[in-house]
């Protein structure tokens, strides 16, 4: 009885294996399908260049890779020649690059200022907790300096409010710089 079940199981398993192998052999791989779709879709504009593994020559079996690479080099050479004829474009590009660098430095400075404000607020809160702990730890201290503690607490509350307002303003300025960077195409992280 055991041998018939074992035989039946081995027959079913071998049948499934044969079906899977035939399906794998007859099916096109995903990479081949993607390459074929990419070749059929080669209708990009002249100013837009799409880089693929085939155009960069990563696949040794790709015969089009060397042709595409040579075309890319020729296009780059012709674009460089046309840009060397136009002096105004290079100065505009330099101005844009300088503006981008200025925006990045302003952004980094604003970010460091915001970080400094956050640290100062954290230190203020920590010092206030310590001050409160020492005040409430000694009963005699509470009886002697209750008025001074209340004045210090009011001062602390106003300082914290001013610091939180400064942090909110710094965050708003940082967001404004991010928007400006998005509009001008400068990546700010």
C-alpha positions as CSV (number, residue, x, y, z in Angstrom):
1,X,0.0,0.0,0.0
2,X,2.8,2.4,0.8
3,X,4.6,1.7,-2.4
4,X,1.6,2.5,-4.5
5,X,1.2,5.9,-2.7
6,X,4.9,6.6,-3.2
7,X,4.7,5.7,-6.9
8,X,1.6,7.8,-7.4
9,X,3.3,10.8,-5.6
10,X,6.5,10.4,-7.6
11,X,4.5,10.3,-10.9
12,X,2.5,13.5,-10.0
13,X,5.7,15.3,-8.8
14,X,7.5,14.4,-12.1
15,X,4.5,15.5,-14.1
16,X,4.4,18.9,-12.3
17,X,8.2,19.2,-12.8
18,X,7.9,18.5,-16.5
19,X,5.2,21.1,-16.9
20,X,7.1,23.8,-15.0
21,X,10.3,23.1,-17.0
22,X,8.4,23.4,-20.3
23,X,6.8,26.6,-19.2
24,X,10.1,28.1,-18.2
25,X,11.8,27.1,-21.4
26,X,9.1,28.5,-23.7
27,X,8.6,31.7,-21.8
28,X,10.5,34.9,-22.5
29,X,12.5,36.3,-19.6
30,X,11.3,39.5,-18.0
31,X,14.6,41.2,-19.0
32,X,14.2,40.2,-22.6
33,X,10.6,41.4,-22.7
34,X,11.7,44.8,-21.2
35,X,14.5,45.2,-23.7
36,X,12.1,44.5,-26.6
37,X,9.5,47.0,-25.2
38,X,12.3,49.6,-24.8
39,X,13.4,49.1,-28.5
40,X,9.8,49.5,-29.7
41,X,9.4,52.7,-27.6
42,X,12.5,54.5,-28.9
43,X,10.5,57.7,-29.7
44,X,12.0,60.2,-27.4
45,X,12.6,63.9,-28.2
46,X,15.9,65.2,-29.3
47,X,16.6,67.1,-26.1
48,X,15.7,64.2,-23.8
49,X,18.2,61.4,-23.5
50,X,17.1,58.2,-21.8
51,X,20.0,56.1,-20.5
52,X,19.5,52.3,-20.5
53,X,21.9,49.4,-19.9
54,X,22.0,48.8,-23.6
55,X,23.0,52.4,-24.4
56,X,25.7,52.4,-21.8
57,X,27.1,49.0,-23.0
58,X,26.6,47.0,-19.8
59,X,25.5,43.9,-21.7
60,X,28.2,42.2,-23.8
61,X,25.7,40.6,-26.1
62,X,24.2,43.9,-27.0
63,X,25.2,44.8,-30.5
64,X,23.5,48.2,-30.4
65,X,25.5,49.4,-27.4
66,X,28.5,50.5,-29.3
67,X,26.4,52.2,-31.9
68,X,24.4,54.0,-29.3
69,X,27.5,55.0,-27.3
70,X,29.1,56.5,-30.5
71,X,25.8,58.4,-31.3
72,X,25.8,59.7,-27.8
73,X,29.4,60.9,-28.0
74,X,28.7,62.5,-31.4
75,X,25.6,64.3,-30.0
76,X,27.6,65.6,-27.0
77,X,30.4,66.9,-29.3
78,X,27.9,68.7,-31.5
79,X,26.2,70.2,-28.5
80,X,29.5,71.3,-27.0
81,X,30.5,73.0,-30.4
82,X,27.2,74.8,-30.5
83,X,27.6,76.0,-26.9
84,X,31.1,77.3,-27.5
85,X,29.7,79.5,-30.2
86,X,27.2,81.1,-27.7
87,X,29.0,83.1,-25.0
88,X,25.8,84.4,-23.5
89,X,24.6,80.9,-22.6
90,X,27.7,80.1,-20.5
91,X,27.4,83.4,-18.5
92,X,23.7,82.7,-17.9
93,X,24.6,79.1,-16.7
94,X,27.3,80.6,-14.5
95,X,24.9,83.0,-13.0
96,X,22.4,80.3,-12.4
97,X,25.1,78.1,-10.8
98,X,26.1,81.0,-8.5
99,X,22.5,81.6,-7.5
100,X,22.0,77.9,-6.7
101,X,25.2,77.9,-4.6
102,X,24.0,81.0,-2.7
103,X,20.6,79.4,-2.1
104,X,22.3,76.2,-0.8
105,X,24.5,78.2,1.6
106,X,21.6,80.2,2.9
107,X,19.6,77.0,3.4
108,X,22.4,75.3,5.3
109,X,22.9,78.4,7.5
110,X,19.1,78.6,8.2
111,X,19.1,74.9,9.0
112,X,22.0,75.3,11.4
113,X,20.3,78.3,13.1
114,X,17.1,76.2,13.5
115,X,19.1,73.4,15.1
116,X,20.8,75.9,17.5
117,X,17.4,77.3,18.5
118,X,16.1,73.8,19.1
119,X,19.1,73.0,21.3
120,X,18.7,76.2,23.3
121,X,15.0,75.4,23.9
122,X,15.9,71.9,25.1
123,X,18.5,73.3,27.5
124,X,16.0,75.8,28.9
125,X,13.5,73.1,29.5
126,X,16.0,70.8,31.1
127,X,17.3,73.7,33.4
128,X,13.7,74.5,34.4
129,X,13.0,70.9,35.3
130,X,16.2,70.9,37.5
131,X,15.2,74.2,39.1
132,X,11.7,72.8,39.8
133,X,13.1,69.6,41.3
134,X,15.5,71.5,43.6
135,X,12.7,73.9,44.6
136,X,10.3,71.2,45.6
137,X,12.9,69.0,47.1
138,X,13.5,71.3,50.1
139,X,10.4,72.3,52.1
140,X,12.3,75.3,53.7
141,X,13.3,76.5,50.3
142,X,9.6,76.6,49.2
143,X,8.7,78.7,52.3
144,X,11.6,81.2,51.9
145,X,11.7,81.8,48.1
146,X,8.2,81.1,46.9
147,X,7.9,84.6,45.4
148,X,11.3,84.4,43.6
149,X,10.3,81.0,42.2
150,X,7.0,82.4,40.8
151,X,9.0,85.3,39.2
152,X,11.5,82.9,37.7
153,X,8.7,80.7,36.4
154,X,7.0,83.7,34.6
155,X,10.3,84.7,33.1
156,X,10.9,81.1,32.0
157,X,7.4,80.9,30.4
158,X,8.0,84.1,28.4
159,X,11.5,83.0,27.3
160,X,10.1,79.6,26.1
161,X,7.3,81.4,24.2
162,X,9.8,83.7,22.5
163,X,12.1,80.8,21.7
164,X,9.2,78.8,20.2
165,X,8.2,81.8,18.1
166,X,11.7,82.1,16.8
167,X,11.7,78.4,15.9
168,X,8.4,78.7,14.1
169,X,9.8,81.7,12.2
170,X,13.0,79.8,11.3
171,X,10.9,76.8,10.1
172,X,8.8,79.1,7.9
173,X,11.9,80.6,6.4
174,X,13.3,77.2,5.8
175,X,10.1,76.1,4.1
176,X,10.2,79.3,2.0
177,X,13.7,78.4,0.9
178,X,12.7,74.9,0.0
179,X,9.9,76.2,-2.2
180,X,12.2,78.7,-3.8
181,X,14.7,75.8,-4.5
182,X,11.9,73.7,-6.0
183,X,10.9,76.6,-8.3
184,X,14.4,77.2,-9.5
185,X,15.3,73.6,-9.8
186,X,17.9,73.6,-7.0
187,X,17.7,70.4,-4.9
188,X,17.6,71.2,-1.2
189,X,17.2,68.3,1.2
